[in-house]
Amino acid sequence: MMSEQERSDVKTHGGPSPSDDEQAVARDAQLIYIGNTGTVDFDLNLPVRGASGTSISWQTSDSRWIEPDGKVHMPDYGRGDRNVRLTATVTRGSASATREFTVKVLEKANDIKVKKVYPVKIKAQRGVKYYLPMFVAVLTEDGNTVSQRVNWDDGVDHVSDELGDKQYTGVIDGSEIKVTGTVSVGESDPVQVVDATPKLNAVDLSHVRLTGDGFLARNQRNRVAFLKTVDCDQLLYEFRKASGLDTKGADAMIGWDAPDSNLRGHTTGHYLSGYSLAYAATGEPEMKRKADYLVDGLAEVQDAFSKLPGFKPGFLSAYSEKQFDLLETYAPYPDIWAPYYTLHKILAGLLDAYHYTGNKTALDVASKVGDWVYDRLSRLPHEQLQNMWSMYIAGEFGGMNESMAKLYGVTGKKEHLEAARMFDNDRLMVPMREHIDALGGMHGNQHIPQVIGSVELYKQTGMSYYLDQAEFFFDSVLAHHAYAFGGVGQGEMFHQPDHIGSLLTENTAESCASYNLLKLATALEQYEPKASYGDYYEDTVVNHIAATTDKVPRGGSIYFFPTQPGGHKEFDEENSCCHGTGLESHFYYAQGAYYVGAREGSKSALSVRMYLNGTLDDAEDGLALKVALDDKHPEHVAIDVKHADYDQLWLRVPGWTRGKVRVTVDGKRLDEATVAGMLRNDGAELVLDAEALGRSGFDGASISLDFDPHFRVVPTPDKPEIAAVAWGPYVLAALSDKTDFLSLPVDSKDADAAFTREGDGLTFVHKATGTRFVPLEQLDQECYQMYMKVC
């Protein structure tokens, strides 16, 4: 017999007097039985005929997990169960009835075959609570290194009053594979706290202006033009609606911010950051006015929420607190969609508005959000937090740890710092602390922002392991996970190290991931300006981020950057995550360009890490200079210094010039021996010392750098016969609609011999085949090949 709920699920469509057909479809809808829908790990038998001769058709809310014919695809282990809505439509004649079923598709069992469990060794202080790591790194029998959940026999939380080693046992989740752990208990706090003052300070992007007709300056102008057209009341629509305020006649948002989307509100945070960054990078006053309007609107929404029953003070979102409640009960994606991720975009936007436009209301609203986060998370046990953050998508929290730590840096509220540390994620951080690359199988952009947060937590706490794990992560990504143009991930996921050639598809290199890796590079450069960091920054800005924007000011961005043969760009305007970061990323170009602070042998130095056509003007840091270069001739850089109150200039020598640089100072060409004596860090930086040059300082100095660009082949590590081609800083695309890899004869020891340049532009021709190549940034809708067979 059907329950009231089941009867309510049946909807009959017809006139006021039921016909035989209407009665038949209603009855057959009631009789549909598809078995146990609460724990599905098998294909479903979906009937297509009813008992009364009716026809039954099926629709699925997500065909990735259940197809309309009942075929079930279980999510991989670690991705979580999935709730899918199946709708049966029963018809006969002109009558029809529908019935809905909610089906829970179980994730696959953990069938991992383990060759080695990496040792679990931690240190603790006597009498102080410690936590056993809930994830450990393991090496599988097929050679993969992954992070796996551990179920400890005696739980996670412990306190010991005895000195010495304590042993613990557990098993890998979903298996019988044993894990042992050793905790060494001592008298003192094992966490090393050091002076975390950055060695170098990044010159704020508000002091840099991009000028001229180069593509970076053009991208900024186009973004500003688009941002001017956006209706801020539309951006506030869902916020006002959720808090009971008048929506002021605005239209609802679309795409990922539509009224029925569980991620609604995230794009508004990106716009607030975009306006604030655009104001900083260009000085356009309309950008500040729009940022101020959004801040005032969000402050009004936050105040309105505080007056509604059931809402805690400080809450701010485009929906109720329900998604946060459900996360705490481990509701999977897409039942909920990353509520803390969305909150992070809002909080980051508020902090950007405070930092870049000086809006103090933004800080007040952000501080209240921080109080709400602390109040909410401080009630939860450590194990529950770890369970939440390890959930696929649902537990994604963006850079909440970074924003909360930054908020603490301004407010000084210890609760904000404590809340930042509550986002520590064992699944990511435990292997990193052991210097084990266990990124395979992790969602790329879910975890990269967490590493940025690690650097900020190091800065605010001085706890050295935060910086150490961040440096290991970034070094691993650059060396083993990045495509030639700086992008990472396939299908949004990290894969095993050095798997690149086997992962050339249409859904590679999510733009969000590069956006965040660039932020990480900037943060790490403050502590150690490695050559690899500077090269990565230039490579990814020029070849990935700059190439993700549409050529007209409609705000479109690329989500994935296709790397398979015959791929082409597709621009997204529907408020996806990458559309959101694309609103910001083109104003970040200068964030990693200039640093000030002492370098080896100098108490005061200006470090130039990227050459941008434009000006730097920072009176507080005693800087005023102009840099000139042309996109077509990146090998020539002219720096005219009006004022630079520094003893030395540390100028980056790009990796693509192979250590070759010609230097002219005040019209005088320096000889090779002199230049060689100025090179540092294996030729990656050129140090100009004012005293050594016979100058009292750099005021009025005129400096020219001439690099040596060449063609080079960038092979993939797993399939060296598949490679990208680059010239100077530019990764090149072969213009071709062929879906099989092009075969290009190129001598990797003398790649220049295989190509010629068309005039003075950036179009190159492969001599033997006539194939034309252009930089990735110049592509619009053309089909191309980024990787080819190079023989």
C-alpha positions in Angstrom: 0.0 0.0 0.0 1.3 3.5 -0.9 2.0 6.0 1.9 0.7 9.5 1.8 4.1 10.7 0.7 4.2 8.2 -2.1 0.7 9.2 -3.3 1.8 12.9 -3.1 4.6 12.0 -5.5 2.1 11.0 -8.2 1.0 13.8 -10.4 -1.9 13.3 -12.9 -2.5 15.6 -15.8 -5.9 15.7 -17.4 -9.4 17.3 -17.1 -11.7 17.5 -14.1 -13.4 14.1 -14.9 -10.9 11.3 -15.0 -11.1 9.2 -18.1 -10.1 5.5 -18.3 -6.7 6.6 -19.6 -6.2 9.0 -16.7 -7.2 6.4 -14.2 -4.8 3.9 -15.9 -1.8 6.2 -15.8 -2.4 7.2 -12.2 -2.8 3.5 -11.1 0.3 2.4 -13.1 2.4 5.2 -11.7 1.4 4.0 -8.2 2.4 0.4 -9.0 5.9 1.2 -10.2 8.5 -0.6 -8.2 12.2 -0.4 -8.8 13.6 -2.0 -5.7 15.7 -0.6 -2.8 16.6 2.9 -3.7 18.5 3.7 -0.5 21.7 1.8 -1.2 22.2 1.2 -4.9 25.3 -0.5 -6.2 23.6 -2.3 -9.1 21.9 -1.5 -12.4 18.2 -0.7 -11.9 15.4 -2.4 -13.8 13.3 0.5 -15.0 10.0 -0.7 -16.4 8.9 0.7 -19.7 5.3 -0.8 -19.8 2.7 -0.5 -17.1 0.1 -3.1 -16.0 -2.6 -1.3 -17.9 -0.8 -1.1 -21.1 0.7 2.3 -20.4 4.1 3.5 -21.6 6.7 4.5 -19.1 9.6 6.8 -19.9 12.4 7.8 -17.6 14.4 10.9 -17.0 17.5 11.3 -14.7 18.7 14.3 -12.9 22.3 13.2 -13.4 23.2 10.7 -16.1 26.8 10.5 -14.8 25.5 8.2 -12.1 22.2 6.7 -13.5 21.4 6.7 -17.2 17.7 6.8 -18.3 17.8 3.1 -19.0 18.8 2.3 -15.4 22.5 1.8 -16.0 24.3 2.7 -12.8 27.8 4.2 -12.6 29.1 4.2 -9.1 31.4 7.1 -8.1 35.0 6.2 -7.4 36.0 5.6 -3.8 36.5 8.9 -2.0 34.0 10.8 -4.3 31.1 10.1 -2.0 27.6 8.7 -2.5 25.3 10.4 -5.0 21.6 11.1 -4.7 19.9 11.0 -8.1 16.3 11.9 -8.9 14.6 9.6 -11.4 11.3 10.7 -12.9 8.9 8.2 -14.4 6.4 9.6 -16.9 3.5 7.3 -17.5 1.3 7.9 -20.6 -1.6 6.4 -22.4 -3.5 8.4 -25.1 -3.4 12.0 -24.1 -3.2 11.3 -20.3 0.0 11.3 -18.4 1.2 11.0 -14.8 4.7 11.4 -13.2 6.3 9.9 -10.2 9.7 10.7 -8.7 12.2 8.4 -7.0 15.3 9.5 -5.1 18.1 7.0 -5.5 21.3 6.9 -3.5 24.1 5.5 -5.6 26.9 4.2 -3.4 30.5 5.0 -4.1 32.7 2.1 -5.1 34.4 0.1 -2.4 38.0 0.8 -1.6 39.7 -2.0 -3.6 43.2 -0.5 -3.1 46.1 -2.9 -3.2 48.8 -1.5 -1.0 52.5 -2.2 -1.3 53.7 0.2 1.4 52.1 2.4 4.0 54.4 5.3 4.7 55.4 5.6 8.4 53.1 7.5 10.7 55.4 9.4 13.1 54.3 12.4 15.1 55.5 14.3 18.1 53.4 15.6 21.0 53.8 17.4 24.2 53.0 15.8 27.5 49.6 16.7 28.9 48.5 18.5 25.7 45.9 17.0 23.4 47.1 15.7 20.0 45.4 14.1 17.1 46.4 11.1 15.1 46.4 11.9 11.4 43.2 10.8 9.7 45.0 10.3 6.4 48.3 8.6 5.5 50.2 8.2 2.2 50.4 4.8 0.7 52.2 3.3 -2.3 50.0 0.9 -4.3 51.1 -2.2 -6.0 50.7 -0.6 -9.4 53.2 2.2 -8.3 50.7 5.0 -7.5 51.1 7.1 -4.4 47.8 8.3 -2.9 46.4 9.6 0.4 44.2 7.2 2.2 41.9 7.6 5.2 42.8 5.7 8.4 40.3 4.4 11.0 42.3 4.2 14.3 41.3 1.5 16.8 41.4 3.9 19.7 40.1 7.0 18.0 41.8 10.2 16.9 42.0 12.5 20.1 44.6 11.6 22.7 46.4 13.1 25.7 49.4 11.4 27.3 50.9 12.1 30.7 53.8 9.8 30.1 57.0 10.5 28.2 58.3 8.3 25.4 56.8 6.5 22.4 53.2 5.3 22.2 52.0 2.9 19.5 48.7 3.0 17.8 47.0 0.7 15.3 44.3 1.1 12.7 43.2 0.1 9.2 42.9 1.8 5.8 39.2 2.8 5.5 37.1 0.2 3.7 39.8 -2.4 4.0 41.6 -4.7 6.4 45.1 -3.2 5.6 46.8 -2.5 8.9 48.4 0.9 9.8 50.6 1.5 12.8 51.6 4.9 14.2 54.2 6.1 16.6 53.7 9.2 18.8 56.8 10.5 20.6 55.7 12.4 23.7 58.2 15.0 25.1 58.2 17.8 27.6 58.3 20.6 25.2 56.1 21.8 22.3 57.3 20.0 19.2 56.1 22.7 16.9 59.0 24.9 15.8 58.0 28.6 15.9 60.3 30.9 14.0 60.4 34.5 12.8 58.1 34.4 9.8 58.7 38.0 8.6 58.9 37.8 4.8 62.4 38.3 3.4 60.9 40.3 0.5 57.7 42.2 0.3 55.7 42.2 -3.0 55.1 45.8 -4.2 51.4 46.2 -4.2 49.8 46.0 -7.6 48.2 49.4 -7.0 51.6 51.0 -7.7 51.9 49.4 -11.2 50.2 50.6 -14.3 50.3 48.7 -17.6 50.5 50.9 -20.6 50.7 50.5 -24.4 49.1 48.2 -26.8 50.4 44.9 -25.4 47.9 42.0 -24.8 48.2 42.3 -21.0 47.2 45.9 -21.0 44.5 45.2 -23.6 43.1 42.4 -21.4 42.8 44.8 -18.5 41.1 47.4 -20.5 38.6 44.9 -21.9 37.8 43.6 -18.4 37.2 47.1 -17.1 34.9 47.8 -20.0 32.9 44.7 -19.2 32.8 45.3 -15.5 31.3 48.7 -16.1 28.3 47.1 -17.8 27.3 44.8 -14.9 24.2 45.5 -12.8 25.2 45.4 -9.1 21.6 45.0 -8.0 21.6 41.8 -10.0 24.7 40.7 -8.2 22.9 41.3 -4.9 19.6 39.7 -6.0 19.9 36.4 -4.3 21.4 37.9 -1.1 18.5 40.3 -0.8 15.9 37.7 -1.6 17.4 35.3 1.0 17.4 37.9 3.8 14.0 39.3 3.0 15.0 42.6 1.5 13.7 44.2 -1.6 15.5 43.0 -4.8 15.0 46.4 -6.4 13.5 45.0 -9.6 16.8 43.4 -10.7 17.0 40.2 -12.8 18.0 37.0 -11.2 21.5 35.6 -11.8 22.2 32.8 -14.3 24.3 29.7 -14.5 26.0 28.6 -11.3 24.4 31.6 -9.6 20.8 30.9 -10.7 18.1 30.7 -8.0 18.1 26.9 -8.0 21.9 26.6 -7.8 23.5 25.6 -4.5 26.5 27.7 -5.3 24.7 31.0 -5.8 26.5 34.0 -4.3 30.0 32.9 -5.2 30.2 35.1 -8.3 29.2 38.2 -6.4 32.3 37.7 -4.3 34.4 37.4 -7.4 32.9 40.6 -8.8 33.7 42.4 -5.5 37.3 41.2 -5.8 37.3 42.1 -9.5 36.1 45.7 -8.9 38.6 46.2 -6.1 41.5 44.7 -8.1 40.6 46.7 -11.2 40.6 49.9 -9.2 44.0 49.1 -7.8 45.5 48.1 -11.1 44.0 50.9 -13.2 42.7 53.6 -10.9 39.4 53.6 -12.8 37.0 55.5 -10.3 33.9 53.6 -11.5 35.4 50.4 -10.2 35.6 51.8 -6.7 32.1 53.1 -6.9 30.8 49.7 -7.8 32.8 48.0 -5.1 31.5 50.4 -2.5 27.9 49.8 -3.7 28.3 46.0 -3.3 29.9 46.4 0.1 27.0 48.6 1.3 24.5 46.0 -0.1 26.2 43.1 1.6 26.3 45.0 4.9 22.6 45.6 4.6 22.0 41.9 3.9 24.1 40.8 6.9 22.2 43.2 9.1 18.9 41.8 7.8 19.9 38.2 8.4 20.8 39.1 12.0 17.2 40.2 12.6 15.7 37.0 11.3 14.9 34.1 13.6 17.2 31.1 13.5 20.2 33.0 12.1 23.5 33.5 14.0 25.0 37.0 14.1 27.5 37.7 11.3 26.0 35.2 8.8 26.2 36.4 5.2 25.2 34.4 2.1 22.8 34.2 -0.8 20.9 31.4 0.9 20.1 30.2 4.4 22.3 28.3 6.8 20.8 25.0 5.7 23.8 24.0 3.5 26.2 24.5 6.4 23.9 22.4 8.6 23.8 19.6 6.0 27.6 19.7 5.5 27.9 18.9 9.2 25.9 15.7 8.6 28.1 14.9 5.6 25.5 15.5 2.9 27.2 14.8 -0.5 27.5 16.9 -3.6 25.3 17.8 -5.3 22.8 17.8 -2.5 24.9 20.6 -1.2 27.6 22.5 -3.2 30.6 23.7 -1.2 29.0 26.2 1.2 32.4 27.3 2.6 33.8 27.7 -0.9 31.0 30.2 -1.6 31.6 31.9 1.7 35.3 32.2 0.9 34.6 34.1 -2.3 32.4 36.6 -0.4 34.9 37.0 2.4 37.8 37.3 0.0 35.9 40.0 -1.9 35.3 41.9 1.3 39.0 41.8 2.3 40.0 42.9 -1.2 37.6 45.8 -1.0 39.2 46.8 2.3 42.8 46.4 1.1 42.5 47.9 -2.4 39.8 50.5 -2.0 40.1 51.4 1.7 36.5 50.5 2.4 36.3 50.1 6.2 32.7 48.8 6.1 34.0 45.9 4.2 36.4 45.1 7.1 33.6 45.3 9.6 31.4 43.0 7.6 34.3 40.6 7.1 35.1 40.6 10.8 31.5 39.6 11.6 31.7 36.8 9.1 34.9 35.6 10.8 33.1 35.6 14.1 30.3 33.5 12.7 32.8 31.0 11.2 34.6 30.7 14.5 31.3 30.3 16.4 30.2 27.6 14.1 33.4 25.5 13.7 34.6 25.8 17.3 31.6 23.6 18.3 32.7 20.7 16.1 35.2 18.0 17.1 38.4 17.7 15.2 37.4 14.4 13.6 34.1 15.9 12.2 36.1 18.8 10.7 38.4 16.4 9.0 35.5 14.4 7.7 34.0 17.5 6.2 37.1 18.9 4.6 37.9 15.5 2.9 34.6 15.3 1.2 34.6 15.6 -2.6 33.3 19.0 -3.6 30.8 19.3 -0.7 33.7 20.0 1.7 35.6 22.3 -0.6 36.3 25.5 1.2 38.4 27.5 -1.2 40.9 29.6 0.7 39.0 30.0 3.9 42.2 29.3 5.9 44.0 32.1 4.0 41.2 34.7 4.3 40.7 33.9 8.0 44.4 34.2 8.6 44.5 37.5 6.7 41.5 38.7 8.6 43.4 38.0 11.9 46.3 39.9 10.6 44.1 43.0 10.4 41.7 42.5 13.4 44.1 40.8 15.8 41.2 38.6 17.0 42.6 35.3 18.2 39.3 33.6 17.2 39.9 34.4 13.6 43.3 32.7 13.7 42.0 29.7 15.5 39.2 29.4 12.9 41.8 29.6 10.1 43.6 26.6 11.6 40.4 24.6 11.9 40.6 24.3 8.1 43.8 22.2 8.3 43.1 19.2 6.0 44.9 16.0 6.9 44.3 14.4 3.5 46.4 17.1 1.8 48.7 18.2 4.5 49.9 15.0 6.2 51.7 13.6 3.0 53.1 17.1 2.2 54.6 17.4 5.7 56.4 14.0 5.0 57.5 15.3 1.6 55.5 12.7 -0.2 53.7 13.6 -3.4 50.3 12.0 -2.9 48.3 14.4 -5.0 47.0 11.8 -7.5 43.3 11.6 -7.2 42.8 14.9 -5.5 40.7 17.7 -6.9 43.2 20.3 -8.1 41.5 23.6 -7.3 39.9 22.2 -4.2 43.4 21.9 -2.6 45.6 24.6 -4.2 44.0 27.5 -2.3 44.5 25.5 1.0 48.2 25.6 0.3 48.1 29.4 -0.2 46.5 29.4 3.2 49.4 27.4 4.6 51.8 30.2 3.6 49.5 32.9 5.2 49.3 30.7 8.4 53.1 30.5 8.5 53.2 34.3 8.2 50.7 34.7 11.1 51.9 31.9 13.4 55.6 31.3 12.6 54.9 27.6 12.6 57.6 26.4 10.2 55.8 23.3 9.0 53.2 25.4 7.2 55.8 27.0 5.0 57.7 23.7 4.5 54.6 21.8 3.3 53.7 24.7 0.9 57.1 24.8 -0.6 57.1 21.0 -1.1 53.7 21.1 -2.7 54.6 23.9 -5.2 57.9 22.3 -6.1 56.2 19.0 -6.7 53.5 20.6 -8.9 56.0 22.6 -11.0 58.3 19.6 -11.5 55.8 16.8 -12.0 52.2 18.0 -12.7 52.3 21.1 -14.9 51.7 21.3 -18.7 54.1 23.3 -20.8 52.0 26.5 -20.4 51.6 26.3 -16.6 48.2 24.7 -16.3 47.6 21.6 -14.2 45.0 18.8 -13.8 42.9 16.8 -16.2 39.2 16.6 -15.5 39.9 19.1 -12.6 41.9 16.3 -10.9 45.6 15.9 -10.1 46.9 12.6 -11.5 50.1 10.7 -10.7 53.4 12.6 -11.1 54.8 13.0 -14.6 51.6 11.9 -16.3 51.2 14.6 -19.0 51.4 13.0 -22.5 48.8 10.5 -21.5 46.4 13.2 -20.3 46.0 15.4 -23.4 42.2 16.0 -23.6 39.6 18.7 -24.0 39.2 19.1 -20.2 42.7 19.9 -19.0 44.2 22.8 -17.1 41.3 24.4 -15.2 41.9 28.1 -15.2 41.0 28.4 -11.5 44.0 26.2 -10.7 46.5 28.4 -12.5 44.9 31.5 -11.0 45.6 30.1 -7.5 49.0 28.7 -8.3 50.1 32.2 -9.4 48.9 33.5 -6.0 50.9 30.7 -4.3 54.0 31.6 -6.4 53.7 35.2 -5.3 53.4 34.2 -1.6 56.4 31.9 -1.7 58.6 34.3 -3.6 58.5 36.5 -0.5 60.5 33.8 1.4 62.7 32.5 -1.4 62.7 33.9 -4.9 63.6 30.7 -6.8 64.3 30.7 -10.5 61.5 28.1 -11.0 59.0 30.3 -9.3 59.8 33.3 -11.5 59.8 31.2 -14.7 56.5 29.7 -13.7 54.9 33.1 -13.0 55.9 34.4 -16.4 55.0 31.2 -18.3 51.6 30.9 -16.7 50.6 34.6 -17.0 51.7 34.9 -20.6 50.5 31.5 -21.9 47.6 30.5 -19.8 45.9 33.3 -17.9 46.3 35.9 -20.6 45.0 33.4 -23.1 41.8 32.6 -21.2 39.9 35.8 -21.9 37.6 36.5 -24.9 38.8 39.2 -27.4 35.7 41.3 -26.8 34.5 42.8 -23.5 31.8 40.3 -22.7 33.5 38.9 -19.6 34.0 35.4 -21.1 36.7 33.1 -19.8 38.0 29.7 -20.6 37.2 26.9 -18.0 39.4 24.2 -19.4 42.3 24.7 -21.9 42.1 21.9 -24.4 45.4 20.1 -25.1 44.2 17.4 -27.5 44.8 17.6 -31.2 42.2 19.8 -33.0 41.1 21.5 -29.8 39.7 25.0 -29.6 38.8 27.5 -26.9 35.3 27.8 -25.5 34.4 31.0 -23.5 32.2 30.7 -20.5 29.9 33.5 -19.5 27.6 31.6 -17.1 29.2 32.3 -13.8 31.3 29.2 -13.4 34.2 29.1 -11.0 36.6 30.0 -13.8 34.4 32.8 -15.1 34.7 34.1 -11.5 38.4 33.9 -11.2 38.7 35.3 -14.7 37.1 38.5 -13.4 40.1 39.0 -11.2 43.1 37.3 -12.7 43.9 39.9 -15.4 44.4 42.6 -12.7 46.9 40.3 -10.8 49.5 40.5 -13.5 51.8 42.8 -11.5 51.4 41.1 -8.2 54.5 39.0 -8.8 56.5 41.6 -10.7 58.4 43.6 -8.1 59.7 42.8 -4.6 61.7 45.0 -2.1 63.9 43.8 0.7 67.4 42.8 1.5 69.2 40.3 -0.7 72.5 38.5 -0.3 75.2 41.2 0.0 72.8 44.1 0.1 70.7 45.8 2.8 68.3 47.2 0.3 67.3 45.8 -3.1 64.6 46.0 -5.7 63.9 42.6 -7.3 62.2 42.6 -10.7 60.7 39.2 -11.3 58.6 39.9 -14.4 59.0 42.6 -17.1 55.7 44.5 -17.7 55.3 47.3 -20.2 54.3 50.2 -17.9 55.3 52.1 -14.9 56.0 51.5 -11.2 55.4 54.4 -8.9 55.6 53.8 -5.1 56.6 56.9 -3.1 56.6 55.0 0.2 59.1 52.5 -1.1 61.1 55.1 -2.9 60.3 53.9 -6.4 59.6 55.5 -9.7 60.5 53.8 -13.0 59.3 52.9 -16.4 59.7 49.6 -18.2 59.3 49.3 -22.0 59.1 46.1 -24.0 57.0 44.9 -27.0 55.1 41.7 -27.2 56.7 41.0 -30.5 60.2 41.5 -29.0 60.2 40.2 -25.5 63.9 39.8 -25.8 64.5 43.6 -25.4 63.7 45.3 -22.1 64.4 49.0 -21.4 64.2 50.2 -17.8 64.4 54.0 -17.1 64.7 54.7 -13.4 63.5 58.1 -12.2 64.0 57.1 -8.6 65.0 54.0 -6.8 66.4 54.4 -3.3 68.1 51.0 -3.3 71.7 49.8 -3.3 71.1 47.0 -5.8 68.7 45.9 -8.6 68.1 42.1 -8.9 66.8 41.5 -12.4 65.4 38.1 -13.3 67.1 36.4 -16.2 64.3 34.2 -17.8 65.0 30.5 -18.2 64.2 30.7 -21.9 67.2 32.8 -22.6 69.6 30.1 -21.3 71.6 32.4 -19.1 72.4 34.7 -22.0 71.9 38.4 -21.4 73.5 41.6 -22.8 73.4 44.6 -20.5 73.7 48.3 -21.2 73.8 50.9 -18.4 73.5 54.6 -19.2 74.3 53.9 -22.9 77.5 51.8 -22.1 77.5 48.2 -23.0 79.0 46.0 -20.3 81.5 43.4 -21.4 80.7 39.7 -21.1 83.1 39.1 -18.2 81.5 41.9 -16.2 78.0 40.6 -16.9 79.1 37.0 -15.9 80.3 38.4 -12.6 76.9 39.9 -12.0 74.9 36.7 -12.4 73.6 34.9 -9.4 71.5 31.8 -8.7 72.9 29.8 -11.6 72.4 32.6 -14.0 68.8 33.2 -13.0 69.3 36.7 -11.7 71.4 39.7 -12.7 72.6 41.9 -9.9 73.4 45.5 -10.6 75.2 47.2 -7.8 75.2 51.0 -7.8 78.6 51.3 -6.2 80.2 48.7 -8.5 78.8 50.6 -11.5 80.3 53.9 -10.2 77.0 55.4 -9.3 75.8 56.9 -6.0 72.5 55.3 -6.6 70.1 54.4 -9.4 68.3 57.7 -9.8 68.3 58.6 -13.5 69.7 55.3 -14.6 68.9 53.9 -18.0 69.2 50.1 -18.3 68.8 47.9 -21.3 68.6 44.1 -21.2 68.8 42.0 -24.3 67.9 38.3 -24.0 68.4 35.5 -26.5 65.1 33.8 -27.5 65.2 30.5 -29.3 62.8 27.7 -30.3 62.7 24.9 -27.9 61.0 21.6 -27.6 59.2 20.8 -24.4 58.6 17.0 -24.2 56.1 15.4 -22.0 57.8 13.3 -19.3 55.8 10.1 -19.9 55.7 10.3 -23.7 58.8 12.2 -24.8 57.9 11.9 -28.5 54.9 14.1 -27.7 56.0 17.7 -27.1 55.1 21.3 -27.1 57.0 23.9 -29.1 58.0 27.3 -27.6 59.8 30.4 -28.7 61.1 32.8 -26.1 58.4 33.1 -23.4 55.6 31.9 -25.7 54.3 28.4 -25.9 53.1 28.1 -29.5 50.0 26.4 -31.0 50.0 24.8 -34.4 47.0 26.0 -36.4 45.4 22.8 -37.4 42.0 21.1 -37.2 43.4 17.6 -37.5 42.5 15.3 -34.6 45.6 13.1 -35.0 48.9 14.4 -33.7 50.9 16.3 -36.3 54.3 14.8 -37.0 57.0 17.5 -37.1 60.7 16.9 -37.8 62.6 19.0 -35.3 66.1 18.6 -34.1 65.7 19.3 -30.4 69.4 20.3 -30.2 68.8 23.0 -32.9 65.1 23.7 -33.0 65.7 27.1 -34.6 66.7 25.4 -37.8 63.2 23.9 -38.2 61.3 27.2 -38.1 61.1 30.6 -39.8 59.4 33.8 -38.7 56.8 35.6 -40.7 58.0 39.2 -40.9 58.2 41.0 -37.5 55.1 39.4 -36.1 54.6 36.4 -33.8 53.6 33.9 -36.5 56.1 31.2 -37.2 56.2 28.5 -39.9 57.6 25.0 -39.7 59.7 24.9 -42.8 59.3 21.2 -43.7 55.5 21.1 -43.4 54.4 24.7 -43.8 52.5 24.5 -40.5 51.9 27.9 -39.0 52.3 28.6 -35.2 51.1 31.4 -33.0 51.3 32.1 -29.3 48.4 30.6 -27.3 47.2 34.1 -26.4 46.5 34.9 -30.0 44.1 32.0 -30.5 40.4 32.8 -30.6 38.1 30.2 -32.1 40.7 28.4 -34.3 41.4 24.8 -34.0 45.0 24.0 -32.9 47.5 21.5 -31.6 49.5 22.5 -28.5 51.2 19.1 -28.4 52.6 17.3 -31.4 54.7 14.3 -32.3 58.2 15.8 -32.7 60.6 13.6 -34.4 
